[in-house]
């Protein structure tokens, strides 16, 4: 146990959390079992350590452990939690819980049998905490940690402290909001950098970002999909090939039969693979209003624009990039469907929105809101694209 305390103290004292993540304030920390999911690379470990540092410092009432530790290959997590609790431990932070066998059953046992212990654990976005784990369905509070929003990136890079906005804030007051922001900083000076490398916190590390992201994306498939979904290794190449075809091919009119033929599998298997890739936060599937999986998506986008820039050959045009950004920033709290020829997306089955650049000619329609790339301050129903990066 002393070894774990020493490791915890070192990590907490040396954690570098340059941005206060909004999720920290959204979680109900009074609950005894909290699950924090997120795609690889968005900073789940840092998030746990930041919470420990802000609320407990190096107090032994809180302890961070990682299931990568070989200790847990021959010792049970339940016995460890019980021993920690008997020593006065009150909060156990468990990183990468899915690497422990029968993890959901053990978490259930800890919750039921150690009532004075709170457990906060992290896991992959692929994990379906309530849908696939009956043990946890009624006792876990689940939250999603996302990569940096444009707002968080801008606050970090420019030293600002802008607060998040709601969709209604932006629609109704975008001119006033944008003017106030632009008096402090020019958002367009940072926007392209965000599109290229700002979603994942590891851009701050002194390593090649594109190579790091490629490694992370491979780990999403090799660990988060194959390991958690218990898919045989022999199918790895097919899933990777499918993802590459999606990343480098057209994003509209997805031909499932053609994809199945190229990777030499069935249509049903392709649809399952698409669901795995979406759960792993590698792609987003966009449907028409009223449709959802397992129907064929109307459009497939990469999960975030950073991915568009690191897959060779890079073929991302401006329209594809701005659609990927807009969908990624909106999807946290809003449902987006494919619109008709007049608009790009329909938000919550109500609001029609058209994405475009200032250079494109367009026919003005009174029932459509236009999201414009390249503008600092909008007017009327023209809203600058970057402002939707302030939604979280």
C-alpha positions in Angstrom: 0.0 0.0 0.0 2.8 2.4 0.8 4.1 2.1 -2.7 0.7 3.2 -4.1 0.7 6.2 -1.7 4.1 7.3 -2.9 3.1 7.0 -6.5 -0.1 8.9 -5.9 1.8 11.7 -4.1 4.4 12.0 -6.9 1.7 12.1 -9.6 -0.5 14.7 -7.8 2.5 17.0 -7.1 3.6 16.8 -10.7 0.3 16.9 -12.6 0.2 19.6 -15.2 -3.4 20.6 -15.9 -3.2 23.9 -17.7 -7.0 24.1 -18.3 -9.8 23.6 -15.8 -12.1 21.2 -17.7 -15.8 22.2 -17.6 -16.8 18.6 -16.8 -15.2 19.1 -13.4 -18.0 21.4 -12.5 -20.8 19.3 -14.1 -20.2 16.1 -12.2 -22.2 15.3 -9.1 -19.3 14.4 -6.9 -21.6 13.3 -4.0 -22.4 10.1 -5.8 -20.5 7.0 -4.6 -19.8 5.4 -8.0 -18.8 7.7 -10.9 -17.6 6.6 -14.3 -15.7 8.9 -16.6 -15.6 7.7 -20.2 -13.6 9.3 -23.0 -11.6 8.5 -26.1 -7.9 7.8 -25.8 -5.9 11.0 -25.6 -8.4 13.4 -24.2 -6.8 13.6 -20.7 -8.7 11.2 -18.5 -5.7 10.4 -16.3 -4.9 14.1 -15.9 -8.5 14.8 -15.1 -8.5 12.3 -12.2 -5.2 13.7 -10.8 -6.4 17.2 -11.2 -9.5 16.3 -9.1 -7.3 14.7 -6.5 -5.0 17.7 -6.3 -7.8 20.3 -6.1 -9.9 18.5 -3.5 -7.5 16.3 -1.4 -3.9 17.3 -2.2 -1.7 14.5 -0.9 -4.1 13.5 1.8 -4.3 9.7 2.2 -8.1 9.9 2.1 -7.8 9.8 -1.7 -5.7 7.4 -3.8 -5.1 7.1 -7.5 -4.4 3.7 -8.9 -3.9 2.4 -12.5 -5.0 -1.1 -13.6 -1.8 -1.3 -15.7 -0.1 -2.1 -12.4 1.0 -5.8 -12.3 0.0 -6.0 -8.7 -3.6 -6.5 -9.7 -2.7 -9.6 -11.8 -2.3 -11.6 -8.6 -4.3 -9.5 -6.0 -8.0 -8.6 -6.1 -9.2 -5.1 -6.6 -11.9 -5.7 -4.0 -9.4 -6.7 -1.3 -7.3 -3.6 -2.2 -10.3 -1.3 -1.9 -11.2 -2.8 1.4 -7.7 -2.4 2.8 -7.5 1.2 1.6 -10.9 1.9 3.3 -9.7 0.4 6.6 -6.7 2.7 6.5 -9.0 5.7 6.3 -9.4 5.9 2.6 -12.5 7.6 1.4 -12.0 8.2 -2.4 -10.4 5.6 -4.7 -9.6 6.8 -8.2 -9.3 3.9 -10.6 -7.7 4.5 -14.1 -8.4 2.2 -17.0 -10.7 0.0 -15.0 -11.6 -2.1 -18.1 -8.2 -3.8 -17.9 -9.2 -5.6 -14.7 -11.1 -8.9 -15.3 -14.8 -8.8 -14.3 -14.4 -5.1 -13.5 -18.1 -4.3 -13.5 -18.9 -7.1 -11.0 -16.1 -5.9 -8.7 -17.2 -2.3 -8.8 -20.7 -3.5 -7.9 -19.3 -5.5 -4.9 -17.3 -2.5 -3.7 -20.4 -0.3 -3.9 -22.6 -2.7 -2.0 -20.0 -3.9 0.6 -17.9 -0.8 1.3 -20.5 2.0 1.8 -18.0 4.5 3.1 -15.8 4.4 0.0 -16.4 6.5 -3.1 -15.0 5.1 -6.4 -14.3 7.3 -9.5 -13.1 5.3 -12.5 -12.2 6.0 -16.1 -12.8 3.9 -19.1 -12.9 3.9 -22.8 -15.7 5.6 -24.8 -16.4 2.1 -26.2 -17.7 0.9 -22.8 -21.5 0.9 -22.5 -21.6 1.3 -18.8 -25.4 1.0 -18.4 -26.4 -0.8 -21.6 -24.1 -3.8 -21.3 -23.4 -4.0 -17.5 -26.4 -5.0 -15.5 -24.3 -4.9 -12.4 -23.9 -1.1 -12.7 -27.1 0.0 -14.4 -28.8 1.5 -11.3 -25.8 2.6 -9.3 -23.3 4.3 -11.6 -23.3 8.0 -12.7 -21.6 8.1 -16.1 -20.0 11.2 -17.7 -18.1 11.8 -20.9 -14.8 13.7 -21.1 -14.2 15.2 -24.5 -11.2 16.7 -26.1 -10.6 20.4 -25.9 -13.4 22.6 -27.3 -12.2 25.6 -29.3 -13.1 27.8 -26.2 -10.8 25.7 -24.0 -8.0 25.8 -26.6 -8.4 29.5 -27.0 -8.3 30.1 -23.2 -5.1 28.1 -23.0 -3.3 29.6 -25.9 -4.4 33.3 -25.4 -4.6 33.3 -21.7 -8.3 34.2 -21.7 -11.1 32.9 -19.4 -14.2 32.9 -21.6 -17.2 30.9 -20.3 -19.2 28.4 -22.3 -22.3 29.4 -24.2 -25.6 27.6 -24.9 -26.9 27.1 -28.5 -29.7 29.6 -27.7 -27.2 32.2 -26.5 -25.4 31.9 -29.8 -28.5 32.0 -32.0 -30.1 35.0 -30.3 -27.1 37.1 -29.2 -24.1 36.1 -31.4 -23.3 39.6 -32.6 -23.0 41.0 -29.1 -21.1 38.0 -27.9 -18.7 37.9 -30.8 -18.0 41.7 -30.5 -17.1 41.3 -26.8 -14.8 38.3 -27.5 -13.1 40.1 -30.5 -12.3 43.1 -28.3 -10.2 40.8 -26.2 -8.7 38.4 -28.7 -8.9 37.6 -32.5 -10.4 34.1 -32.5 -9.5 33.5 -36.2 -5.8 33.8 -35.3 -6.2 30.6 -33.4 -8.9 28.8 -35.2 -6.9 27.1 -37.9 -4.4 25.8 -35.3 -7.4 24.3 -33.4 -8.7 22.6 -36.5 -5.3 21.1 -37.1 -4.1 20.0 -33.7 -6.2 21.6 -30.9 -8.7 18.8 -29.9 -6.3 16.5 -28.1 -4.4 17.9 -25.0 -1.3 16.0 -26.0 -0.5 18.7 -28.6 1.2 20.4 -25.6 3.7 17.6 -25.4 7.1 18.0 -27.2 6.4 15.2 -29.7 5.3 15.1 -33.3 1.6 15.7 -33.1 0.6 13.8 -36.2 2.6 10.7 -35.3 1.2 10.8 -31.8 -2.3 11.1 -33.1 -1.8 8.2 -35.5 -0.5 6.1 -32.7 -3.5 7.0 -30.6 -5.9 6.2 -33.4 -4.3 2.8 -33.8 -4.6 2.2 -30.1 -8.3 3.1 -30.3 -8.8 0.2 -32.7 -6.3 -2.3 -31.3 -7.3 -1.9 -27.6 -10.5 0.1 -27.3 -12.3 -1.9 -29.9 -10.6 -5.3 -30.1 -9.9 -5.8 -26.4 -13.1 -4.4 -24.9 -15.4 -5.9 -27.6 -13.4 -9.1 -27.5 -12.9 -9.3 -31.3 -10.4 -11.8 -32.6 -7.1 -10.3 -33.7 -7.4 -11.7 -37.2 -10.1 -9.1 -37.9 -7.9 -6.1 -37.0 -6.7 -5.5 -40.5 -10.3 -5.4 -41.8 -11.4 -2.8 -39.3 -8.3 -0.7 -40.0 -8.9 -1.0 -43.8 -12.5 0.1 -43.3 -11.5 3.1 -41.3 -8.9 4.1 -43.9 -11.5 3.8 -46.7 -13.9 6.0 -44.7 -11.2 8.6 -43.9 -10.0 9.0 -47.5 -13.2 8.4 -49.4 -16.3 10.6 -50.0 -18.3 11.3 -46.9 -21.7 11.2 -48.6 -23.7 8.4 -50.1 -22.0 5.7 -48.1 -22.1 2.4 -50.1 -22.2 -0.3 -47.5 -22.1 -3.1 -50.1 -19.1 -1.6 -51.8 -17.3 -1.3 -48.5 -18.1 -4.9 -47.6 -16.7 -6.0 -51.0 -13.5 -4.1 -50.5 -12.7 -5.5 -47.1 -14.2 -8.9 -48.0 -16.9 -9.3 -45.4 -20.7 -9.0 -45.1 -22.8 -5.9 -45.0 -23.9 -6.8 -41.5 -20.3 -7.0 -40.3 -19.5 -3.6 -41.9 -22.4 -2.1 -40.0 -21.1 -3.6 -36.7 -17.6 -2.3 -37.5 -19.0 1.2 -38.2 -20.7 1.1 -34.7 -17.5 0.1 -33.1 -15.6 3.0 -34.9 -18.3 5.5 -33.8 -18.2 4.3 -30.2 -14.4 4.6 -30.2 -14.8 8.2 -31.3 -13.1 7.6 -34.7 -16.1 8.5 -36.8 -19.5 10.1 -36.6 -22.5 8.7 -38.4 -25.0 11.3 -39.4 -28.6 10.2 -40.2 -31.7 11.8 -41.7 -34.4 12.9 -39.2 -36.1 9.9 -37.7 -33.5 7.4 -38.6 -30.7 5.9 -36.5 -28.4 2.8 -36.3 -28.7 0.1 -37.5 -29.9 1.9 -40.6 -27.2 3.0 -43.1 -26.0 6.5 -42.3 -26.5 9.3 -44.8 -23.0 10.7 -44.1 -19.9 9.6 -42.3 -17.5 12.2 -40.9 -14.3 11.7 -38.9 -14.8 12.4 -35.2 -12.8 15.6 -35.2 -10.9 17.8 -37.7 -7.5 16.9 -36.3 -7.9 13.4 -37.8 -8.5 14.9 -41.2 -5.0 16.4 -41.2 -3.0 13.3 -40.2 -4.3 10.6 -42.5 -2.4 10.3 -45.8 -3.2 11.2 -48.5 -4.9 14.2 -47.0 -7.9 15.1 -49.1 -9.9 17.2 -46.7 -11.4 20.2 -48.3 -12.8 23.2 -46.5 -16.4 22.0 -46.6 -15.5 18.7 -45.0 -13.4 20.3 -42.3 -16.1 22.8 -41.2 -18.8 20.1 -41.2 -16.5 17.9 -39.0 -15.8 20.8 -36.6 -19.4 21.9 -36.4 -20.8 18.4 -35.8 -18.0 17.6 -33.2 -18.7 20.7 -31.2 -22.5 20.4 -31.4 -22.9 16.7 -30.7 -22.2 16.9 -26.9 -25.6 18.4 -26.1 -27.6 18.5 -29.4 -28.9 16.0 -31.9 -27.9 16.7 -35.5 -29.6 15.2 -38.6 -28.8 15.6 -42.3 -30.9 18.4 -43.9 -32.3 18.7 -47.4 -30.5 20.4 -50.3 -31.0 23.8 -48.6 -29.3 23.1 -45.3 -26.4 21.1 -43.9 -27.8 20.0 -40.6 -31.1 20.1 -38.7 -30.5 20.7 -35.0 -32.9 18.8 -32.6 -35.3 18.2 -35.5 -36.1 22.0 -35.5 -33.4 24.4 -36.6 -32.1 24.3 -40.1 -28.5 25.4 -40.5 -26.4 25.9 -43.6 -22.6 25.8 -43.4 -20.7 27.8 -46.0 -17.7 30.1 -46.7 -18.2 33.8 -47.5 -17.0 33.3 -51.1 -19.9 31.0 -51.9 -23.0 32.5 -53.5 -26.2 31.6 -51.8 -29.9 32.1 -51.9 -31.2 33.7 -48.7 -33.9 31.7 -47.0 -35.7 33.2 -43.9 -36.1 29.9 -42.1 -32.4 28.9 -42.3 -29.5 30.0 -40.1 -26.2 30.4 -41.9 -22.9 29.3 -40.3 -20.1 31.2 -42.0 -16.4 30.1 -42.0 -13.8 32.9 -42.0 -15.9 35.7 -40.4 -15.2 37.2 -37.0 -18.5 38.8 -36.3 -21.8 37.8 -37.9 -25.0 39.7 -38.6 -28.6 38.7 -38.4 -28.8 35.1 -39.4 -25.2 34.9 -40.4 -23.2 33.4 -37.5 -19.4 32.9 -37.4 -18.4 29.2 -37.3 -15.8 29.6 -34.6 -18.5 30.7 -32.1 -19.9 27.2 -32.0 -16.6 26.1 -30.4 -17.8 27.8 -27.2 -20.6 25.3 -26.5 -18.6 23.5 -23.9 
